[in-house]
Amino acid sequence: MEIKVSNLELFSIPFGISVLWNLIFQAKINLLDKLSKQYENAHFVFSNILGDFGVYDKVNEILSAYFKNYSITDEEFDFNSSPINNIPIIQIDNEKQKFETETIGIFYPSDLSNLPEKKYSKNIIVLKQVVDQQTYEKLAEDYIVIGDFEKLEYKNLLERKVTDLTQDDATKSFLLKVLRGDKVC
């Protein structure tokens, strides 16, 4: 039996979330572990396994810990086995099939009123703007949240009136800093 695995990219880090590299790397390792246990005597062919920062020695060290019979190829396959932003597909004896394992979705929403569907085991939102602590905590109920948050509480009537004029948390943060004489940049 031959099993092909594509685009695992063990040593790649998605933009803006290097803090979660261990979580992402572990999801990829979990996929390898599950494959090795489920298809113990198969020959595995890995395509695009290195990633941006991988070296053959380290990747071979990892693969040899899980598989007895494997090879690495430069050939491109037309499916994706990565558990990151993807439902993994593997090819068993020329037949493609979904592979059930832990998956991670990474989202960079520009508008928090239109949040992405939670279709992965773990869902990460990378915020591009400052949000108040209440919004952050609400998001954290359903997602792993990466980004800045602040308590956007007013200290006097002027701050309240100014912050009530806007709904955008980043603008509220900026206005409060200006009113308080805090460093803006």
JOFENCOR-V161631 format. One record per helix or strand of 3 or more residues. SS is the DSSP state (h for helix, s for strand). FROM is the first residue (numbers start at 1). TO is the last residue. Records with the same first field share a line. If there is no record, write none. Layout:
BEGIN
SS=FROM-TO + FROM-TO
END
This chain:
BEGIN
s=2-6 + 43-47 + 70-73 + 89-92 + 95-98 + 104-107 + 122-126 + 144-146
h=18-38 + 56-66 + 133-140 + 157-164 + 169-180
END
